Amino acid sequence: MSFLHAIIASLKRDEEGQGLAEYALILALIAIVAIVALIFLGGQVSTILSTVGSSI
């Protein structure tokens, strides 16, 4: 019976590492999306900020 408890305990420990890896993948995906958005929208954002800056 203690062997079964040891297997269950090892599975619980593995889930924590898996959760951390999933968070890292989600963070990397968000970073990639943000970089791509800045590449495509960077010129427009710069123009808007310049307009706002000059009006102040």
N, C-alpha and C positions, 0 to 999 in steps of 0.2 A: 504494500500500500504506500510506503514511503517513496518508492520509485515513481509511482504515479504522481505524487505531490511534487517531486523534483521536476518531472517533465512539465507539469502545469506551471510551476514557478519559472522555468526557463522560457516558456512561451510568453508569459507576462513580461519578462524582461525584454524579449525580442520586440514586443509591440511598441515599447517606448522608443527604441532606435528607429523603428519603422515610421513612427509618427514624426520624429525629428527629420527623417529623410523626406517625408511628404511635405512638411513645412518648407524645407529648403527648396524643393522642386517648385512649389507654388510661388515662393519668393523670387526664384529665378525667372519663372514665367512672367510675373508681374514686372520685373525689371526689364525683360526683353520687350514687352508690350510698351512700356513707358519710353524706352529708347527709340523704338520704331515710331511711336507717336511724335516724339520730339524731332526726329529726322524729317518726317513728312509735314509737320505743322510748325516747325521752328521759324520759318520765314514769316508766317502769318502772325505768330505770337510776338515776334520781334517788332513787326510793324505796329501792332496794337499797343505794345509797351512804349514804343517811340512816340506814338500819337498821344498817349496819356501823359507821358513825361513832358512833352512840349506844351501841352495845355496847362500844366501846373506851373 
